[in-house]
Amino acid sequence: MSNTVLQSEEKPLNVTSATQALQELPAGGRDPERFDLQEVWYPVHYIEDLDKTQLTRFTLLERDLVLWWDQNAQTWRAFVDQCPHRLAPLSEGRINESGWLECPYHGWAFSGTGKCEVIPQQREGGKAEVSQRACVNSLPTTVRQGLLFVYPGNPENAAQTKVPVVDVLEENTEGWVCLNTFRDIPYDALTLMENVLDSSHIPYTHHRTVGNRATVSAVDLEVVESGKWGFKGIWEEGPRKGTLGKQDTIFIAPGLMWHDLTSKQFGRTLTVVYATPIRKGECRLFARFPFKFSAKLPGLFIKLTPRWYSHLNQNGVLEDDQIFLHYQERYLEQLGGSANFNKAFYLPTKADAYVFQLRSWVNQYKVDAFPGKTLSPPLPKEALLDRYHSHTEKCASCRTALRNLQRLRLGLAVVTAVIWALLPLLVAVQSQVSVLTVAIGSLGVLLGGGIWLALGKLERRFYQGKETPPRNLPEKGRKK
């Protein structure tokens, strides 16, 4: 699957038009002094990575959900992943012939609203399924900008609460080309937001991937507007020593931010990140990179690049800071957490203005996704660099590419082995075998073996990241 032009806004699903006309509610609830993390729309999956014939499990704010396509209503559904009968996970079940979600344990079946339609074990005429206790809790869903969103709070508030989308992309839908990726990250959504808001780390942390130490200069960030909803900021000089122009930043509470940069050389570039909390110390990152290039060639190149190949490189960028952020949030927790950030962190420059503003927002609006919970002991480096379980198996593009790659390697191994076996047999059977035939056969074996090894290296990239980040590799031409 290739990267494509960004689609315009899809029609929201599972939200009635009547309630949409009601007065809009602020994200985070009505209390002006507290931000309720339940009363928010969260992205949980790219639509292109969901299979309408399969059930998909996702954990949102420690709540296990099952995502599925309701073919009767032509809508994506999100159910709490527990059958009301004996609490079996519905995600282990199936979508039956009636288009209902069927429990794997005893076959109870549920229609899209969560209503129990069938209890196979009861006698004819029984009505146990009409009880409210037989229903599954169904959460509101909607699709916007290619993402499936779920609302975990009071369902009556869902239609009145704004879905956090990138407004820039709604204003003018023409001409955008978008790269996107996602990954389950081994640190909190707040830590992720703090990291991506901080542009000053890019030349160092991402040196030789998307940054360069040689472009470092003073970073003077300014917050120009703030509130319970989030904040806006400006970097007047902008990155790369001011050569790219001013950069605007917006943070939409609690888990969306984007940098907006327009330059004469490249056109307009957005860096968009969503952070969806899974559980304490884990979140799902959705990263989007919409471009409006001043020339046609870069956009064409992005469209022709396979999505899976882009994901391999983007995973490498994420791994640049994944390990130290996993440890950083544990050190902050030991020093009192966000409530004590101003003493735990030393923030002497304007480069930390967005970090300061984010942590101040957390404290001012009493934001705590998992009250009373503490972080687990740190994971080993191998687990932190895992790509397969955190991305590949959940990504339609990468999962398919890996399967095709493994088939290609197997076929290549078989062909190479056959050639290797036939060469000595050919020499033994025929009294005269041309040197050219032997040379071609030997070259084929060597070439096949070399390609097989190269494909093996590519295959490993779907499973694991590199232990040493590019920034720490020896510089070319530098004496050891």
Buried (B, 14 or more C-beta within 10 A) or exposed (E): BEBBBBBEBBEBBBBEEEEEEEEEBBBBBEEEEEBBBBBBBBBBBBBBBBEEEEBBBBBBBEBBBBBBBBBEBEBBBBBBBBBBBEEBBBBBBBBBEEBBBBBBBEBBBBBBEBBBBBBEEEEEEEEBBEEEEBBBBBBBBBBBBBBBBBBBBBBEBBBBBEBBBBEBBEEEEEBBBBBBBBBBBBBBBBBBBBBBBBBBBBBBBBBBBBBBEEBBBEBEBEBEEBEBBBBBBBBEBBBBEEEBBBBBBBBBBBBBBBBBBBBEEBBBBBBBBBBBBBBBBBBBBBBBBBBBBEEEEBBEEBEEBBBBBBBBBBBBBBBBBBBBBBEBBBEBBEEEBBEBBEEBBEEEEBBBBBBBBBBBBBBBBEBBBBEEEEBEEBBEEEEBBBBBEBBBEBBBBBBEBBEEBEEBBEEBBEBBEEBBEEBEEEBEEEEEBEEEEBEEBEEBBEEBBEBBEEBEEBBEBBEBBEEEBBBEEEEEEEEE
